[in-house]
Amino acid sequence: MMLGLEGNSTLLSKESFELMFKPRFSAAHLPNNFSLKTRNKGVLWNLYNDGFIGHDGDDPGVISNVLFNKEIGLIFLSNIYLENRNEILDVMKKYGPKIKRE
């Protein structure tokens, strides 16, 4: 996905990556109970206002988060369900760049 964000992947076409990472909502066309305060949506991806792109999922007892930007990719898996994952995302965004491989 990171290579696709840069336009350097052969997994999908450049147009497919552009479609996935294109914001879907605007203030004029916004679903109920959705705010553009911290993110927008692409196709399958959360487009965070700070430049990160992410995908999350959960089932009873587990959660997962994937975050990346042009510099770093991060994955968080847990066997503890958290209703609100904002604190986990904040920690990932804060410390992830500090452990980046040079």
N, C-alpha and C positions, 0 to 999 in steps of 0.2 A: 504494500500500500504506500509505503514511503517513497519507493521508486516511482510509483504511479503519480503521486503528488508532484514529483519533480518532472514528470513527462518522460521518464526513462525506463518504463517497464514494458515487457513483451507479454505479460500475463493477460492484459486487456488492451483494447485500443485506447489511444489518447482521448478520444471522444467519450469513451465509456467512463474513464476516470474523471474527466471534466463533469460529466453528468452526475456521478456519485457525489462529488465534492461541491456541487453548485447549491447555494442556499435555496431552499424551496419556499420559504415564507417571507412576507413583508408585513409591515405594520398594517397595511390596508387589507391583506389577505392572511389572516392569522386564525388557526383553529381555536376553538373554545379551550380555556384553561391552559393556554400555552403562552409563555412570555419570551420575548427576544432579549431580555435583560442579560442573560449569560450565554445563550447559545441560539443557533438556528438548526435546521435539519437539512441534511443532504439525503441521498438514497442510502439507507442503512446506517448512516453516520450522523453523530452529533457534531456540529461545527461550532466549537466554542469561540467566544469573542476574543480570547487571548491567543488565538492561533493554533490551539490544539484541536485535533480531530479525534473522536472517540466512538466506541461502541460498547454497550454494556448489556448484561443479561442476568437473569436470576431464576431460580427455582426455590422451593422451600428448603432452607438450610444452606444455600450457596449463592455467591455472587461472583461476577467477573467484570472486569473493566479492561479495555484496551485503549491506550492513548498514544498518539504520535503527532509529531510535527515534522518539519523538514530536517530537524537535527537529531531527534531521539524517539525511540519507540518503547513503550512501557506496558507491562501486563500485570494485572493484579487478580489473583484467584483466592477465594476464601470459602471455608466451610461454615461460615457464620453469616446469616442473612442480616443485612442492614437496610432498614427502610430508607434512610437518607445517606447517600454516599458522598455528599459534597465534601466532607472532611477528608475522606480517603483521596478524592480527586485532587484536593488542594495539596495534600502531602506528596502525591505522585508528581504534580507539576512543580512543586518547590524543590524536591530533592532529586528527581529524575535527572535533570541536567547536570547535577554535581557528580553523578556516577557514570556519566557518558564516557564511552571508550574513545580515546583520541586516535 
